[in-house]
Amino acid sequence: MSAAPPAARPSRVLLVDDDRHVRPGFARFLEEAGVEVETCEDPDEALTLAASGRFDGFAVDVMLTGGPLGLGLFSSLRASPLTAKSPILAMTGYGPELLKQARLRGADLAVEKDPFKSEG
C-alpha cells in the first residue's frame, strides 16, 4: 500500500487594505475559500512583506491612505522578479475607471469591494 500524496499547501495571499471595515470581511471571504491570509495597511509594508517570498498572490485596495497608492503597488509588484508573475486582485469602491487603471498597471482581476464591508 502506497502512502497518500502530501496535501497541497493552501495558497497564501497578502491582503493590503487600509479600510478597517472592509479588511476583515474580505479576509474571511478568502479564508472560506481555503486561502491563508495575512493583512497589512501600508503599501511600503506590503512591499517589504512581498519581498519575503511567502505569498502566492496579492489582493490590493486601489485607494490606499486616501489616494490611488495601490496603482503604484501593482507596478512595483510587477517590476520585482519575485512577484512579477504572482496573481494580483485589485479592489476599490470608487468606480470602474480606477478598476480599469488597476488592470493597466498589472492587476489580473479587479472587483468592487462593497460586498466585503463588515459592520463596525
N, C-alpha and C positions, 0 to 999 in steps of 0.2 A: 504494500500500500504506500503510495507516494504522499508526501506532505502537501498540504494545500499551499498554493502560491501566497506570498505575503500580500496582505491587504494594501491596496493603493493608498498612498498618503493623501489626505484631503488637500485641496488647493488652499493656499494661504494668500489672502488679499489684504492690502493696506487701504483702509478707508480714510480719506482725507476730507474732512468737512469741519468748518468752524461753527456750524449751527447745532447747538446742544439739543434742539428739539428734533432734529432730523437724524443725527448720527446714531442714536440707539435703535430707532426703528429700522433704519437701513441695515445696520449691523445684524439685527435679529433676522431680517429677511434673508441675508446672505448665510447666516449660520443655519437657518432652517433648510437651506438648500445644500447643506453639507460642507460649507466653506468655513475655514478658520479665518477669523477677522482680527486684525489689530487696527486701532484707530489713532489718528493724530489730528491736530487742528491747524498746523502751520506748514506752509509749503517748504520752508527750509528744513524743518524737522523731517518732513516726508522724503526729501532728497537724501538726507543722512540715513534714514531707515532703509530706503530703496537700495542704497549702496551696500547694505549688509548682505544682499542676495537672498534674503529669507522669503521673498514674496514671489508668487506666481503671476500676480496681476494687481491692478490698482483701480479703485473707484474714487473719483476725484470730483469735488464740487468746483464748478467753474468760477463762482463768485466767492473767493476766499478773502477774508478780512476786508470786506466792503468793496472789493474791486475784482476784476477778472484775472486774479493771480493764478487761477487754475490753468489758464491758457499757457502761461509760461512754464508751469509744471509739466504739462503734456510735452512741450517742446524739449525740456530738459530730460525727461524720461526717454524720449525717442532718441536723443543725442548720445545717451550712455550705452556703451556696448553691453552692459549688464542687464539693462531693461528695455533695450530697443525693440525687442520682439514680444515683450510682455503685453497681454491684453490690458487696455485701459477703457474703463467705463466713465464717461463724463455725465454729470448731472447738474441741473440747475432748475430754479423756479422762475427764471427771468426770461423765458421765451425761446422760440425757435431760432432766432438769429444767433444767440450765444451757443446753442447746441450745434449749429452749422459751423461756427468758428472753432468749436472744440474738435469737430471731425477734421477740419482743415489743419489743425495743429497736431493731429496724431491720435485722437481718441478713436477707438474701434466702434464704440456704440455710445449713443447719447440719449438720455432719458430725462423727463421732467421728474423732479423729486418730490412734488406734493404728496403722492401716495404714501411716502415713507415718514411723514410727520407723525410724531407721537405727542401725547399730552405732556404738559409740564414744561 
